[in-house]
């Protein structure tokens, strides 16, 4: 289990922040392309617009949420997560920022 200090250090890792920025953009694009009958689509589309207007800022918010969601993992495991797992965590965190 990662300590809070380790989790905070991950928020300062430039590579992780850059990867999260792309994951936010991908999540926003997925929402843009989803059907209007998806639950909370209007709210999700508004989030996607905010995310694309400030992807770096949104990435930092999403990174903190993703780290909190995965706090039971070792910091080394979190730091080495593949793109697919990072995208899954990002997509799951969208609902928390609606």
Protein Blocks (a to p, Z undefined) as FASTA:
>chain_A
ZZfklmmmmmmmmklmmmmmmmmmmmmmmmmmpcfklghklmmmmmmmmmmmmmmlmmmm
mmmmmmmmmmmpcfklmmmpcfklmmmmmmmmmmmmZZ
